[in-house]
Amino acid sequence: MTESDSSIPMHPRLRAACATSATTLAAATAGLALPATAHAAVTCADGVWKATYHPNTSFSGTPRLTTCDTSINENYGTGDPAGVTLPKDNFSVRWQTTRNFGSGGPFTFTTAVRDGIRVYVDGIRKVDLWKDVSTTRTKTVNVTIAGGRHSIRVDFVAWTGSANVKFDYAPRTSATVDTVKPLAPTGLSASYDPTTAKVTTRWAKSPEMDLAGYRVYRRLAGATAWTRIATPTTTSFTDSPPATGAGYQYVVRAVDKAGNESGSSLVQSVTTTDRTPPSAPTGLTATDGPSGIAVAWQPVTGAARYYLYRASQIMDDDSAPVYRQVATVTAASWTDTTARENLYHLYRVSAVDAAGNVSAQSAVGSVARGDHPPLPPTGLTASPVSGTGIVLKWSASPSEDVHHYKVYRNGRLVEANARTATYTDPYVRHDKKYDYTVTAVDRQSNESVSSETASAVAPREGLAPDPVEGLRATPYEDGVLILWQPSQSWDVSRYQVYKGEYTAGTWTYYPLREGWSEYDQGLYYFHETPADGETVRYAVLAIDESGNSRFDTGEPFSFVTVTERDLATPTVPTPPGAPLELTARAISEVSAELTWSCLAEDCAGATGFHVYRWDGHTSSYTRLTSTPLGASTRFYSDSGAPSGIAHHYWVTAVMPDGTESAPAAATDADS
């Protein structure tokens, strides 16, 4: 660590400013001004200083100027450059920067200043020369900075007289001082060009400030030891490994100026071009069977796939066979499903490695193909189609003598003579799942085994019969008569009548007992229901032989809204002035209990009470008591009320002169 006085050369920016005219210099003697054109940016890149100029020594208030500096080396002197004006004395400048220090390590801070300077790393003070001086002081400080991103702040104050400041930082690269390894390189990639047989490696630039270069290592895949193959100073290297088809792995390491080597990057692997064909397969056999001719051979080391060749001849044909490639497989076996029956078939096979090198052909394997049932169709699919049913499609059997196909639904035959590889099943129930299989049948009526199963759920819409027409409803005292015209769909098997009730803003439908009748103009259904004046809906839906209807598919269906005859609601108003308070409580659909109490002195002198119930058929209140109830009676049980409707009651007080008071009214509907 040293400290001394030295002269600081004037900053070029300030030297240029001093060349301005005498008029400009005279006008600016009141303060220190900095040129705005040299410092237009206010957002600075990593490692670039952001400088803020303050017209005070406390770094307070809005800066007069904010700029970016690549270095701190200023000689303000006592002059007054043109630009943004600052006081010639008692001003301050703050430089700040943040950067990636890589793995960190030992650094040297060097300063030369007149008047005061303080240097901070992540807010911790490392340099402190903080007083008004008349000569330049220098100072060197050795610091250790941890790896990663850190911030450096330089605070400079000019109190009086001449002012200059210089600060720099650099890593210490002596091997006896710097023992910190660089960070391992990142982003390594390795690409192999099979045309040139070269490997290009690339990686991200190291953030180390004392980087000397990189070392590239290579090894065979599966090996443990690495071999250094290059020491580039750039972030790429092109290698030429042997083109043997072997795999190679690459890593790269960073080296600093002290000779410290980083750990390895992530491993990258390549596989070189292989131009050597594998050996020819041996042990080829061919065996006839119901599903085809099974061909097998001994696996070949290094083979990625095999080419199969076939020649077909009639029996006792002595001509030279002509081979054609018929398959490419990855296993050491294959079943020939396309070999024609009643012919003699000869086979050869070649091995192919991953590089595409093809071996010589094997020795011949041969067999006669007999007469077998066809192979089953493949690729069976089942798809619901609205308005149609379930559509089946499949790939035709590869056997050449297929005549037709059979279709099975849930194990039962539904189509015995399908001539194409498709079938539409219209006899399904919406939203119900069905399983299908298909078999192939040849000209000798040999039937194949079943295909794989395909399943589908019948569509929700489009299968149900059309809506009925002419639906209407007529209310009667004992129910509602519903009339309609039959559905025009051809497969209707029956009808279902629903009653709809309106609750909480929604119509909810309930099925009624099945049964309908015909008459000379259509169909009808009579629903026995209480005549309580309720507004309801009736819907009639046709149902086909598969059980489909429009009720729960979301499709529109026919309905009619009707208001029932109202035999329950009184049409005679209750006169005012009743001396009683009456309550009614339903016990069942046909019985109710009445209780009452007196409200006035007139009632206290009553000799008895009469009970009345509303009769919708006569549109009047019918008296239920042939003689008055006792004067002390406050209860009456009605067990003969009509079912299914609310019951409305009157109770009157019988006076000593035989007259009756105004009635008190109540209904058991509220209970």
ROVOLO-129078 format. One record per residue (C-alpha): residue in three letters; x, y, z. Coordinates in pm, whole numbers, plus 50000, padded with zeros to 5 digits. Layout:
ROVOLO-129078
ALAXYZ
...
This chain:
ROVOLO-129078
MET500005000050000
THR501505033449895
GLU500465069549925
SER502185098549745
ASP501615131149564
SER501565132549187
SER500275154648911
ILE497235142448720
PRO496965150748348
MET493905170048242
HIS491065148248113
PRO490725151347732
ARG487135161747771
LEU488175190947993
ARG491205199547778
ALA488865204147481
ALA486625225947688
CYS489535248547779
ALA489945257047411
THR486685276847410
SER486685314247353
ALA487675339447616
THR484155352447618
THR482835318147713
LEU485475313847986
ALA484715347648134
ALA481005340348146
ALA481525307348329
THR483905318248609
ALA481115316148863
GLY481145278048862
LEU482335244948714
ALA480395234348402
LEU480385200248227
PRO479425194747863
ALA476045178647812
THR476885164847469
ALA479575141547605
HIS477245124747859
ALA473845119447706
ALA473185083747830
VAL471745077448176
THR471555039048160
CYS474985023348161
ALA476074988148066
ASP477634963148306
GLY481174974148401
VAL480595009848277
TRP480575037448538
LYS477415057548592
ALA478495092348708
THR476265117848882
TYR477445153948943
HIS476115173049245
PRO476475210249326
ASN477295201549689
THR479575179149892
SER476765157350035
PHE475665141149707
SER472165153849782
GLY469435167049563
THR468895161549192
PRO472195156549003
ARG473125184248762
LEU474445158148521
THR474195120248482
THR476545103248236
CYS478345070648158
ASP482155067948184
THR484325038948073
SER486985049648324
ILE487515073348616
ASN490315097148519
GLU489285133648559
ASN491355165348597
TYR488965193448679
GLY491725218148772
THR490485252548861
GLY489095259848520
ASP485485261448417
PRO484605239848108
ALA481495249247912
GLY478335229347966
VAL476255221848273
THR477335245948546
LEU478605234548887
PRO480275255049162
LYS484025256849111
ASP484405245949476
ASN482395222949699
PHE480955199349438
SER480885161349428
VAL480795132649180
ARG479615096949244
TRP480545068149012
GLN478775034749040
THR478965002248843
THR477824966048880
ARG479474937048702
ASN480084899648715
PHE483434891848880
GLY483334855248776
SER484924833949048
GLY486274864949226
GLY489694865349391
PRO492404891149477
PHE492124925849321
THR494134958349343
PHE492414992249386
THR494575022249283
THR493595058149350
ALA495045092749284
VAL492935121549418
ARG492725157649518
ASP490605163249736
GLY488575134049886
ILE487745098849769
ARG485955069149923
VAL485545035249750
TYR482915009549848
VAL482324973149744
ASP478734962549801
GLY478414991550046
ILE481564982550247
ARG484235009650246
LYS487604998550108
VAL489375032150047
ASP489015063550262
LEU490985095250169
TRP488505121250282
LYS489905156150345
ASP490625188750169
VAL494215188150038
SER496345209449813
THR498315181449644
THR497375148749477
ARG497535117749697
THR497835081749568
LYS496895049649738
THR496935012649646
VAL494704987749831
ASN494594950049785
VAL491114935049832
THR489514901049787
ILE486184900149604
ALA483884869949619
GLY482574854249303
GLY479434866449127
ARG477964901149071
HIS479094930149289
SER478734967949294
ILE481584993149325
ARG480885029049425
VAL483395057649411
ASP482545089849595
PHE484665120649507
VAL484475155249668
ALA486195187449553
TRP486265211949840
THR488515241149734
GLY491225247549480
SER492295223649208
ALA490445190349174
ASN491375157549006
VAL490535120649056
LYS491695087348914
PHE490575052449015
ASP491165018048865
TYR490784981748973
ALA492364950348828
PRO492854913948925
ARG496164903349079
THR497504876148850
SER500564863749037
ALA500444826249088
THR501564831049449
VAL498664854649518
ASP495794842549298
THR494784806949387
VAL491114810049294
LYS490004788049004
PRO487944804048727
LEU484314794648684
ALA483694765148457
PRO482584775948105
THR478884773348024
GLY476794768147713
LEU479074742447550
SER477704727547228
ALA479254702046995
SER477954695246643
TYR479254669146402
ASP479244674246025
PRO479174639845859
THR480214655245526
THR483464669645658
ALA483804645945957
LYS484524676046178
VAL483214685846521
THR482554722546595
THR482494731946965
ARG481234765347095
TRP480714779647445
ALA479824811747625
LYS482484837747701
SER483904835048054
PRO483174864648285
GLU486634862148446
MET488604895048432
ASP491944876648440
LEU491094850848174
ALA494094837647982
GLY492234813347755
TYR490544779247738
ARG491524742647722
VAL489484717647517
TYR489504680847619
ARG488194649747437
ARG487694613147522
LEU486024582347374
ALA482494576147498
GLY482704552947796
ALA486314562147881
THR487294580048202
ALA490504598848111
TRP490444631847922
THR493024642847663
ARG493754679747605
ILE493464686847232
ALA493514724947207
THR494154757547400
PRO492134784047216
THR491694819847332
THR488354823447151
THR485044806647236
SER485054780046961
PHE487194751546831
THR486894727246539
ASP488134691546589
SER488654662746342
PRO488124630146534
PRO488664596346364
ALA485634586846146
THR485174552446299
GLY481554555146403
ALA482664557946767
GLY481204583247007
TYR483314611347147
GLN482764634647441
TYR484014670247483
VAL484484694547774
VAL486104728647795
ARG487874745148092
ALA488894781248156
VAL492464791248255
ASP493374824448422
LYS496634844148402
ALA497854828248726
GLY497554793848566
ASN494474782948763
GLU492274759148563
SER488504757548617
GLY486384726848648
SER484904711248337
SER481894724048149
LEU478954701048093
VAL479844671547870
GLN478774672347506
SER478734640847294
VAL478934633646920
THR479014602246712
THR481354601046415
THR480584587746070
ASP480864550146031
ARG481754538045682
THR482364500845763
PRO479434477145684
PRO478474450445938
SER478854413345869
ALA476184394145675
PRO473424377345883
THR473594339545934
GLY471194311846035
LEU468274323445816
THR465094302045849
ALA461604304845695
THR458554287545851
ASP454994287645714
GLY452054293945952
PRO448444306845961
SER449524343046014
GLY452214342445744
ILE455784330545688
ALA457984335845994
VAL461534345445891
ALA464314345946155
TRP468144348846168
GLN470984354546412
PRO471384390846531
VAL474344409846388
THR476544430946616
GLY476264467746530
ALA473144463346315
ALA470514490446352
ARG468044474746107
TYR467714447645845
TYR466624446845479
LEU464564416345373
TYR464344403945015
ARG461874378844872
ALA461544358944550
SER458314339644476
GLN457914310344233
ILE455434283644146
MET456324248644252
ASP459054231244042
ASP460084263943871
ASP463764260443777
SER464284296443658
ALA466604320043846
PRO464734337444130
VAL464324375244121
TYR464614391244465
ARG462844423444567
GLN463104441744897
VAL459864436345089
ALA460554449145442
THR462854468745675
VAL462844457446039
THR464904463546353
ALA464524429246514
ALA466154396946394
SER462794382746290
TRP459854391746069
THR456534376845962
ASP455664379745594
THR451894384945588
THR451704392845216
ALA453224360645077
ARG450684345144841
GLU449364310744923
ASN450294279744719
LEU453634294944607
TYR457284287844690
HIS459024317544862
LEU462774323844900
TYR464284349545138
ARG467584367845191
VAL468474394145455
SER471124421645487
ALA472244439945801
VAL472404477945808
ASP474304497646072
ALA473394531646215
ALA475504549145949
GLY473574532545666
ASN476294507745568
VAL474664476545416
SER476164441945456
ALA476244414345198
GLN473074393245171
SER472664361845378
ALA472274326745248
VAL468794317345114
GLY465964305345337
SER462874291045161
VAL459454275545232
ALA456184266945050
ARG453144287545152
GLY450014266745222
ASP446284275845228
HIS445304294345553
PRO442534316845683
PRO443154353245594
LEU444854376945832
PRO442554399246034
PRO441994435445939
THR443974461346133
GLY443594497246247
LEU439924493746340
THR438404526646457
ALA434914534746583
SER433654570546563
PRO430284584846672
VAL428604605846403
SER425624627346493
GLY422494617646304
THR424104585646177
GLY425284562746455
ILE428744547646494
VAL430984545846186
LEU433614518346170
LYS436704519745950
TRP439634495845921
SER442634487145708
ALA441984458245476
SER443454424345552
PRO446784420345371
SER445724385845255
GLU445044385344881
ASP442024361944879
VAL439734381645115
HIS436124381344993
HIS434254400945262
TYR434214411045629
LYS432044403645931
VAL431274429946195
TYR430564421446559
ARG429044444546819
ASN429584434447183
GLY430354399547058
ARG427194395946842
LEU427224395646461
VAL425604427246322
GLU426894426045961
ALA427784393645783
ASN428784406345438
ALA430634439545444
ARG432334443245106
THR434334474745189
ALA436544484145484
THR433824504945651
TYR430464499645818
THR427884522945975
ASP425894509646271
PRO422654529546309
TYR421104506446569
VAL422734521446878
ARG421484539247188
HIS422724574747239
ASP425374579247510
LYS425884541447533
LYS429294525347484
TYR429754497247229
ASP432714474247153
TYR433354462646796
THR435564436746624
VAL435904427546256
THR437024395146086
ALA438054387945727
VAL436554359245525
ASP438274344345216
ARG436784328044907
GLN436924293945075
SER434874308245368
ASN437864306645600
GLU437334333145869
SER440244351246030
VAL440684357546398
SER439114389546527
SER440724423246487
GLU441624444046788
THR438604458846966
ALA437504494346894
SER435054511847124
ALA432844542347089
VAL430044559747270
ALA427024565847050
PRO426414602946977
ARG424094622347202
GLU422314639946916
GLY420854629246586
LEU419754593546667
ALA416394600146832
PRO413164600846627
ASP411734633846502
PRO409514654046738
VAL405804646446741
GLU403514671846575
GLY400124686546660
LEU400644684147038
ARG397844700247239
ALA396364696847589
THR392834702947725
PRO392164705948103
TYR389174688848267
GLU387904687048624
ASP389554652948674
GLY392724657648466
VAL394274668448136
LEU393834652747792
ILE396974652847570
LEU396634647547192
TRP399384644846925
GLN400224632246578
PRO402694603146545
SER406384610046474
GLN407374607246108
SER410514586746191
TRP410434551246059
ASP411844533446366
VAL409514546146643
SER408564518546886
ARG406724537747161
TYR406014571747318
GLN406734586647660
VAL404674614747814
TYR406354638748060
LYS404854664648293
GLY406844696748345
GLU406754718048659
TYR408224753048681
THR410494757148985
ALA413114783649055
GLY413024796148699
THR413444761748539
TRP411074736548388
THR411694701848532
TYR410114671948355
TYR408944639548518
PRO407934608348322
LEU404324597248355
ARG403074561648345
GLU403564546447999
GLY400484540547793
TRP398664558747517
SER395744552447290
GLU394894557646928
TYR391924575646784
ASP390884584046432
GLN392944616146426
GLY396094605746614
LEU397204595046961
TYR396114605947307
TYR396934602347675
PHE394754612547974
HIS396594623948285
GLU394474621848600
THR395534651248815
PRO393874674849070
ALA392284705648921
ASP394194731049129
GLY394754757648863
GLU398484750148824
THR400224759948500
VAL402184729748377
ARG403764715848062
TYR403334682847889
ALA405954668547655
VAL405574638147432
LEU408714621147295
ALA409004593047044
ILE411384564447132
ASP413004542146867
GLU413814505246877
SER417214512047031
GLY415704532747313
ASN416744566847174
SER414644597447247
ARG415274634847249
PHE414594638647622
ASP418174640947750
THR420154648347431
GLY419704686047425
GLU417724683947099
PRO414384702347078
PHE411224682547146
SER407504690647139
PHE405754703847450
VAL402574722747533
THR401844745947825
VAL398404743947988
THR396674758048297
GLU394664731648481
ARG391084737448589
ASP391134755348924
LEU388734739049170
ALA390854748449470
THR391084786549469
PRO387994804149608
THR386264828849381
VAL384104842449664
PRO385884869049874
THR385914865850254
PRO383864893850418
PRO385754915350672
GLY384994918551042
ALA385504882751163
PRO385714880651546
LEU387904849651516
GLU391494840951429
LEU391634808051234
THR394574785051142
ALA394494753650926
ARG397134726050917
ALA397254698350659
ILE397514663450809
SER397454644950477
GLU396234651050123
VAL392614645050238
SER392614657450598
ALA393264689650785
GLU392994702751144
LEU391454736751224
THR392004757251541
TRP390644791551624
SER390424817351900
CYS388174847151973
LEU389314882451901
ALA386304902752030
GLU383644902952298
ASP381024893752037
CYS382734860351994
ALA382774855152371
GLY378954854452366
ALA378774829252081
THR376634798052134
GLY378604777251882
PHE380574776251558
HIS380074764951200
VAL382864752050969
TYR382874756850589
ARG385164743750310
TRP385494757649959
ASP383924735549688
GLY385264743549341
HIS382534723649170
THR379784745849315
SER381974777049341
SER380844782149700
TYR381814774550062
THR380014742750175
ARG379134739550542
LEU380694708750702
THR378854711051038
SER375184702051025
THR374714716851372
PRO376854742651544
LEU379894730551734
GLY379844737552109
ALA380544772652238
SER383764760852405
THR385014741952096
ARG388184755851936
PHE389154725851717
TYR387824707651414
SER389264678451210
ASP388304675550842
SER389004640350712
GLY386974641650390
ALA388824668350192
PRO389504662049821
SER393054650249751
GLY395794667849559
ILE394714704049618
ALA394904730549886
HIS391844734050112
HIS390294767350206
TYR388114770650519
TRP385744794750692
VAL384684793851057
THR381804815651183
ALA380544822351533
VAL376824814651593
MET375104841851799
PRO372304836052049
ASP369764848351796
GLY370934822051545
THR372834846051319
GLU376444839851220
SER379354863551240
ALA381604873050952
PRO383774842550872
ALA387454838250962
ALA389404823150669
ALA392454800150649
THR394044775150409
ASP396104744250481
ALA398354751550180
ASP400734771950397
SER401424742150623
